[in-house]
């Protein structure tokens, strides 16, 4: 496998001076705090690239893979053999290791930054996205019915199936680590086209022992790709939809939202 290069790329957000006059206005910082701005960091050893994935681990920023050639435009014939499989999902960090699923051919790998070594592990029993849950790695299929969610124990190197979630047949499934729980977000499987109502984001939480689910109130948003930030869950893609001219839902539903788990709002 291609060696991982540990680099700091792009820029970091620090406290300091404000931007220029042409930059958009931002919210005022808290009283007594300096305004935030961006500061460039030294250039890394990698050539400019796209489709890389990156994580923080062991005090270092690890960049994995990517391609330095131009992205393939839609409809173009850019297929070409590559020496290694591209990452199939975003990497996660558990303990002091990076865990990564590759695409085709599929492989489940761990990377130890202390020794700069890769290890090939037993692949998960289902395809899906990786999630870090305490000292465990989860794999969550993006649609139900394609196998049970599963948990990987780094100490034994084995996988086990998780209990079935209470949300029923669903798609657009994402799991987000949230303190001592894992939050599952999903949407009910509805006819497409032909649905008379939007597929809203539904929620369930898995306890710290990974044994018991609890269903949470449904949301009023239709977004995707939630992320955890500062103890909250954020659906970051702004916009809305109303179902269009055929099968109109009667109003627009937002894609973006922020969930505060402490209050349920």
Secondary structure, 3 states (H helix, E strand, C coil): CCCCEECCCCEEEEECCCCCCCCCCCCCCCCCCCCEEEEECCCCCCCCCECCEEEEECCEEEEECCECCCCCCCCCCCCCCCCCCCECCCCEEECCEEEEEECCCCCEEEEECCCCEEEEECCCCCCCEEEEECCEEEEECCECCCCCCEEEECCCCEEEECCCCCCCCEEEEEEEEECCEEEEEEEECCCCCCCCCCCCEEEEEECCCCCCEEEECCCCCCCCCCEEECCEEEECCCCEECCCCCCCCCCCEECCEEEECCCCC
